[in-house]
Amino acid sequence: MTRPPSHLFYQGRDRKPVLDQARGVYMWDVDGRRYLDGSSGAMVCNIGHSNENVLEAMRRQMERSTFGYRLHFETEASEKLAAKTATLCPEGLNRVFFVSGGSEAVESAMKLARQYALAQGEGSRWKIISRAPSYHGCTLGALAITSYAPLTEPFAPMMQAMPKVPAPRAYLDGLDPEDEATGHHYADMLEAQILAEGPDSVLAFIVEPVGGASTGALVPPRGYMERVQEICRRYGVLLILDEVMTGAGRTGKFLASEHWDLEPDILVLSKGFAAGYVPLGAMVAHGRLVEAVLDAGGFAHGFTYAGNPLACAAGLAVIDEIERQDLVGNAARIGPLLQERLHGLLQRHAIIGDVRGMGLLTAFEFMADRETKAPLPARLNAHQRFVEIAYDKGLIVYSRRTRDGVEGDHVIVAPPLIVTERHLDEITDMLDASLTEFIAEIRPALNGAV
Ligand code: PLP
C-alpha cells in the first residue's frame, strides 16, 4: 500500500514502518510485525515500554496539572524528583536543574560552569576540553564539544572551537586496557592539553564515563577516570560527567561514575532518566557551584519546559520502577551474559574485530582485519546496512561510525534493563542470522576476505 507523502523530515527521505504498540522489550508496527527493541530506542527506554505504574503516575499528574511555569509555581513533582535525584548522586551534588533532553542538559552544564568561573573572579576560564570522538548533543554549544565529523563539520564556522583530547581507545592503539599505565597514558594527554591551552583559560573537562554513540560503549582503561579527576582538581578545571546515556542504571550502577567513585562538579542525565515516557533531562550540580552563582546574581539560563510537572512525575515513577524491580542489579547480572554472547559471535564471525561494554551498554565493531584493526571500506556503509538487515529480521539495534564519524563501524546492543536470558537468546539468534546474511552480501566487495 502506498503511503501519502510525509510532511515530516528528519535526516533523510527513507520511510519507516508506523508504530502501533510497544510493551516491555517489544514493539509492533501497524501491520502487526513485531520488533525486539535491542537498543531501547537510542538507549532510552531502560524500564521497557508501556510500564503501567509509570502510565498511572502520569495519569494522576495529568488530572492535577500538566504545566506550571517555574517562575510562577513550585510543583510537588519537580521538588520530589529533584530530592530523589540528589540522593542518587555523589555527595554534594544536590542541586538539580530540569530540562527536556540531553543536549539541553549539556548546554546548561556549560553555562553553569562558566557563570561559576565568573562568580569566582576567574573570567579567563572559558575553554571546555572534551574527547575525540565524543557525542554531547546537537545544539551549537554541545556540538562544539562534540567530535563526530559528519555532525560537526557543516557548522564549524558557526561554533567556538574547543580543544579535544583523544578518547582512550586502547584496543585500536594496541595497548592493554587492564594496565594502569594505559589509563595514565591517556589521562596525561588531558594534562598536556590543559598546559598547552594555559590552565587559567580552561573551564572544564566533559567526558562520557562509558562511551556512547560515537565510540560504541568504550570502557575506559584501568586508572583513567581516577587520574582524569585528579588532573582536573590539580588545575581547578571542573569535571563534568555526561551520563545522558550511561545514567539510570544502564551500566550496572545507577550512575556509571559509581564504578570509579568519582565526585564530579556537574553531572548530566537524560535518556533512561525518564526512559522515553516524556522528554526530560537534568543537570545536577554541586551545591558549591550553585550557591556561588546564585550569590552572584543568579543563573542566566532557562527553558520554558524546565521542571514540567508531568515530565517530573513520569521521571519519579521511572526511578521508582528502577528501584522496585532492581533494574540496576539486573543490568549488572545480565550485562556480562550479553557480552559473553557477543564474544561467541566474535568467535563465529571474523568480521567482528572487538566486543566491549559495561552492564547493558554493549557493542561490537566490524573490522576488515582483526590484526591490523583496518576498518571496512567506508563506502560499504556497513553499520547502516547491518542495522537494516537486523531490522528486517525483527531486531532493533543502533549503529554509528567509530573513527570520528568518518570510518569504522560499530553496533550498539543495549536492550531495556528488564531483559531476561530468554530475550538474550532471541537477540543472539537474530544477530547471528543477520551477521551471516550481511557477510554474504559484502563478501564480494571485499574479494572474499571475510
Ligand atoms: N550526551 C550523550 C552522551 C548522548 O548520548 C546524547 C544523545 O545521544 C546527548 C548528550 C544529547 O541528548 P539529546 O539527543 O537528548 O539532546
Residues whose N, C-alpha, C, O or C-beta is under 5 A from the ligand:
A	BS01	PLP	G101 G102 S103 E104 Y135 H136 G137 E208 G212 D242 V244 M245 S270
